[in-house]
Amino acid sequence: MTPERITLITLGVADMARSRAFYAALGWQMHPESQEKVTFYQANGFAFGLFGLEDLARDQGRPDAALGTGAMTLAQNFATMPEVDAAYAQALAAGATPLKAPEKVFWGGYSGYFADPDGHVWELAMNPFWPLNDDGSLTLPDAADAD
């Protein structure tokens, strides 16, 4: 078993229709296994889901929990700065809340942040030290390769 893996990321959402519309405006395609109360997207090597906040808390065994957002960041890496800018503009046009416009950053890359309609934070970045695979996936470089 490979312990360093993620097979599904699920976000709690307040309004499923609004969230589906937002991700559709980003170009995401709902998976046919989606249902009224849960939405799935096939991502690159894992699945991504949307689940109603109350249903998610109940499913976690915490029916009275007030689930929060913003304490973590989901990220998409791109090969170029113009791709980051285009994705950021598309997210804002879809209704995202701008948090930080893309800019050159201290670590040598280029990144910006937005929040989806439920406040889930996304980073869009270009990291010159982490080239993307042909399929857009990211494999961290071997430390020996950095020498």
N, C-alpha and C positions, 0 to 999 in steps of 0.2 A: 504494500500500500504506500502511496505517496502522500505524506502528511501535508505537504505544502500545496494545497489545491483548494479551489472554491468551485463548487458545482452550481450553486444558485445564490443569487443576491435578491432579496425581497424588500421592497420599500413599502412602508405603510402610507396609505393615501386617504385623504378626507373625501374626495369626490372622484370615483373611478372614471366616469365619463370625461371629466376635465383632464385627468391625467392621461387617459388614452389619447385624447385629442392633442395634448401637448407632445407626447412622444411620437405620434403619427406625423405631426408637423416637423419633427426632427428627421423624419424618414424611416422610423422604426416600423417594422412589420409585425403585427400581432401573430402569435403562433396559433394554429388551429385548435390546440388543446386549451386555449383560454376559455373561461367561463364567465358568468355574470359577475361574480364576486372576486375573481382573480384573473389577472392578465399575465401572459408569459410572452417573452421575446427570446429567440435563439440568439445568443451573443457568440462571440468568438471564443469557443471552448467552455462555455458555461451558459446557464440560463439566467435571465433577469426577470423578476416578477414584480407585480403591483398587487397589493392586498389591502382591503379596507382596514383602517386603523383599529377599530373596535374588534373586527374579526381577527386581526393579527394578534392583538393583546390576548384575546380569548384562546387562540390557538397556542400561544406561548404559556398558557396556564396562569396568566395575570390579567383576568378580566377587568379589573379596576385600575390597571396601570394607565397613566397618561404618557403615551409614547411620544418622545421628542424627536427633533431633527437637528441637523447642522453640526453634530459632534463628530462627524466623519466626512470624508470627501471621496466621491467617486471620480475617477479620472479617465479621460480619453487622451491618448498621445497621438500626435500627427507628425508627418515627416517634414513639414515646412511651416513657417510662420503664417504665410497666406492661408493655409488650410485651417490653422487655429482661428484666424480672423473670420474666415467664412463660417466656420462652425459656431463661433460666438454670435455673429450677426444672425444666423439661422435660429439659434436658441432664443435670442431677444425677440425676433419676429414671431416666434411661437408662443411668447408670453412669459419667458423666463425673467427673473429679477436679476439685473446686473449687480454683481458684487465687486468685481475688480476687472476692468478692461484688460485685455491681453497686453503685456508689456515685457520687455527684456527684464530678466530677474537675476538676482545675485549669484545664483548657482550656475549661470552661463546659458540658461535656456530662455524660453519665452512662454508665458502662461497667463491665463485669466480665469476668473471664477464667475459662475452664475448659480442661482437657485431655481429649482423647478417649482411648479405651483404649490407644492407642499413644503417647500423650504429645504429640500434635499440639495446639498451643495455638490456641484460638479466642477472639476478643474479641466480645462482644455490646455494642453501643453505640447511644446516641441522641445525635446531634450536632445541636444546634439551628441550626448554621450551614450544614448540608448537608441540605436537604430532599430527601426521596426522591421519585422519579417515581411515577406512579400504579401502575406494575407492580412497585414495590419496588426498582428499580435506582437507582443513584447516579450523578449527573452532577455533577462538581465545579462550584461556581458560578464564573462569570466574575469575575475580579478587579475589573473595572469595576462589577459589580453590588454589590460590597461597599462601595462609597463611599456 
